[in-house]
Amino acid sequence: MTPALQTHAILSLCRLAPVMPVLVIDDLRHAEPLARALVAGGLPVLEVTLRTGCALDAIAAMARVPGARVGAGTVLTAHDAARVRAAGGTFAVSPGATHGLIAACSAQGLPLLPGAATASEAMVLLEAGYRVLKFFPAEAAGGQAMLRALRAPLPQADFVPTGGITEDSAADWLHLQNVVCVGGSWVAPAAMIRAGDWDGITARARKAAALARED
């Protein structure tokens, strides 16, 4: 799968909802009801971070939920990409990018949302054929001012900012011309997941799904 086709696939996913929940799942029993709650609230594209022992099993469980588009975050290596694909993940998100990871995702047919925090990193990925990039860590890397500054020299790049984005700041990020959606964990905080507050998470998802993006 070429970078251009990966970009097309990622862009299609990003257009399904303005927010991509970033999820840390510690208990496999939470995976399916969490996915159902988020999809019911209008957020079908779910990023499960590979930071816990049950993350891959959680991806497999969530991928069976009707309407869910489940991928993996914190994908760092070729081995990670292969495991995500085997688990049923449909896309990968990385905080950065390496030649090995790009080659592995291409070989696996796994659409990659690669990370960039500087103009040089973005230029390298644009040269490789990627047009939709994760801007990470969004707040620490310069925030909205940084993306506004990158818009003029890199108008062909679109971004998915993630890292430090909150319910209160998400709308402002989405009004930037080079932002296609945002990633965030506020929709499904750990305390609500542990409590099994699926109705509460659906309500948060519904509110996030109603956020307007720049046309």
N, C-alpha and C positions, 0 to 999 in steps of 0.2 A: 504494500500500500504506500503510494508516494506521499510526501509531505503535503502536496496540494490536495490530494483526496482526504488526507487526515484533517486538514484545515477545514475543508467543506463539511466533513462529518461533525467536527467540533462546533463549527458555527451553527449548524442546524440544531445541535443540542442546546447551545446557548440561547437560541431564539425561542425555545420552548417556555422559558420562564426567566424573569429578571434576576432571580437569586438561585444559586446552586448551593444547597446546604453542604457544609463540611462536617462530617460525622465521625466521631470516635466511639466505637462500640466495644465495650468491655464484656458484655454478656450476650451470648448468641441468642438467647431467648428474646432479646429486645429487637433483633434485626427485622423480622417480618412485620410486627405491629408498627414499628417506627416507619418503615417504608410505606405501609398502608396509610398511616397518618399524614405523611408528607404529600403523597400522591393525592389524597383526598383534599388537601388544602391547595392544590394547584402547583406543587413543586415536584415534577417527575424526575428531574435530573439530580442524582445523588452521588456525592463523592465520599467514599468510605476510606479513611486514612489507614495506611498499613502500619499502624503504631501499636496494635494489640494482637495478642495471640490468636484471636478468633476472627480477625478482619476478613480473611479470605473466605471462611465459612459464612460470614455475615453477607458478603457480596453474593455468594451463591444463593443464599436464602432470599435476599432482597430482590435478586434478579428474577425470581419466580412470581413476584407480585405484579399483577396486571397493571400496565401503564408505567412501571418504573424503568428508568434508564440508569443503570448502576455502573459506576466506574470506581477507580481506586485513586487515592491521593498518596503523596509521599512515595511515588514510584521512582526509585533511584537507579536501578540496575537492570540489565537484561534478564536476570533471574526473576526479579520482581515482575517485569512485563509478562514473562511466560506464565508465572503463577496466576496473575490477574486474568489472563486470557483463559487459562484452564478452569478458573473458578466461575467463569461466565461474565466477567466484567467487559463492558463495551467501550470503555475509554480509560485513558490513564492521564493523571495530572502529576506534574513534577515541579518542585521548587526551582529547578534549574534545567540544564540539559547537558548531556555529554554525547560524544559521537557514538559510543556504545549503546546508550539508551535509545537514541534516534534510530540506529540501525536495527535494534531489536524490535522496536514498535513497528517499524516498516515491515520487517520479516514476519511478525506475528499478525499483521493486519489490524493493529490496535491503534486507533486514533489517539494522538498525544497532544495534550495541552502543556507545552513546555514553558518553564518559568524564565523571566528576565526581570532584572532590577535596574539595569543601566542601558544607555543608548547603544553601547558596544554589544552587549548581550543580545539586545533586540535585533541589531543589524546582522549578527551572525545567524540568528534564527530566520530572519527574513531572507537572507542569502540562501539558506538551506531549503526554503520553500514554505516555511510556516508563516501564516498571516494572523493567527489568533494566538496570543501569548498570555500566560498568567503573569500578572504583575505582583511580585511577592518579594519581601513582606511589604504590603502596600503602604501602610502608614509610616513604617520605619524607613522605607526607601524614598520618601519624599512626598508621599500623600498625593492629593489631588493636584497640587501645584506641579508635581513632577510629570503627571500624565498630560496636563495642559501644555507643558513645555515640550513634551515629545511629539505632540500632535503636528506641529508645523514641519519639523524635519522628517518625520516618519508617518506621513498621512496614510500609508498603506497598511499600517499595523493597527489591529484592534486588541483590546486587553480585557482580561478578567481579573480585576484586582481582588486580592485575598490577603488577609492578615491585618487585624485591627479594625475591621469594618463592623459597625454596629447597626442595630435597628434604627438609631437616630441619624447615622451618617450615610446609610445606604442610598437614600434618594439622591443626595448630592453627587455621589459617585456615578449613579446611573444617568445623570444629566450631562456627563462629559461625553463629547462626541465620539471619542475613541474607546468607549466602554460598552461591551455587548451584554454583559451581565456581571454580577458580583458573587464572590464566594464568601460564606460566613457561617459561623457556628451558633449565632444567637437564636436561630429558628428552633433548634433542638438542643438546648443546653443540657449538660450532663445531669443536673439535678432532676429535670423533668423526665429524662429518659429513665433514670434509676427509679423514679416514682411511678413509672408507667402512665404518665399523664398524656395519653395519646390525643384526647380531645383538646387539651391545651396546646399541644404541638400543632395539631391541625389548624387551630385558630391562628397561631403565629404564622404558619405557612400561608394561610389565606391572606393575611395582611401583607406578607412579603410578596406574594404573587400579584398583588394589586398595585405594586410600585410601578411608576411610569418610567420608561426609558426615553433617551433622546432619539428623536426620529431622524 
